[in-house]
Amino acid sequence: MSTPRMAAPHDVTTAPYDVDLAHARWRKSSYSGGANDCVEVAELSEHAAVRDSKDIGRRPLLFSKAAMHALVSGIAHGPIGERWG
């Protein structure tokens, strides 16, 4: 199995104030168990936004689509966990 391309550091940033998140559809993992101790994700036109469900007033992180794909693929297929485990 090939390792997904790891995103460059500039592929993740704090959402600038001019990014309109008013109509973002935030999703929480079904594994969160209903508690507010999870992250939420919203797909935007060119990015994926990620925020802490306990503190939704803070600006979320923006991931490029390539960076988000690399993160999720790395978690799902093991390379990220293997490095830290």
N, C-alpha and C positions, 0 to 999 in steps of 0.2 A: 504494500500500500504506500502511496506517495504522501509525503508530508505537505500540508497546505502551505502556500506562500504566506510567510509572516509579513504583516503590514509594516510599512515604514512608520517611525514615530510620529510623523506629521499627519498620519491618517486618523488620529484621534485628537479631539480638541473640546474645550468647553464651548457650549453653544453660545455664539455671539448674540447680543441683544436684538439684532435685526432679524433673527430667524423666527418666523411666525410659528409658534407652537400651540396657538389657540384652538386649532381644529385637529390637533394630533390625536390619533386613536391609540391610547396607551393600552398595552396588553401585559398581563402578569402571568407568570408560569402557573400551570395547573398544579404544580408540585408545591406551591407556596403554602398550601394548607389554610388559606384564608387569613392568615396573620399578615400584619403590615411589615414584614421583615424580608422583603424581596426586592428585586429590581423590576422595573417596568420598561418595556421597549415600545417605541413607536417608529413605524417606517415612514420616512419623509421622501421627497422626490429624489434627492441625491445622497441622502444619508440615512442612518438609523440613529435615533436618539435613545439614550439609556438614562434612567433616573432612579434614585432611591425612593422606594414607596413610603418610607417613613418621613421623608423630607422633600415633598414634591415642590416646595417653593424654591429650592436651589436650581440653578441652571443645570440642565442635563449635559451629559457628554455626547458629542456627535462622533460617530464612527463613519468612515467612508464605507460604501457597500462592500468593497474588497476587504477592508479591515474586519468588518462584522462577520463576513463569510469565513475568514481565516480563524477568527476567535471561536465561532460556533463549531466549525469543522475540527479545530484542534481539541476542543472539549469533547466532542462526540467521538472522535477517532483515537484519542489517547495521547498524542504528542505533548500537549500542554501538561496534562496530569502526570505523565511519565517524567517530565523534567523536574517537577516540584515534589513528586511523591517520594 
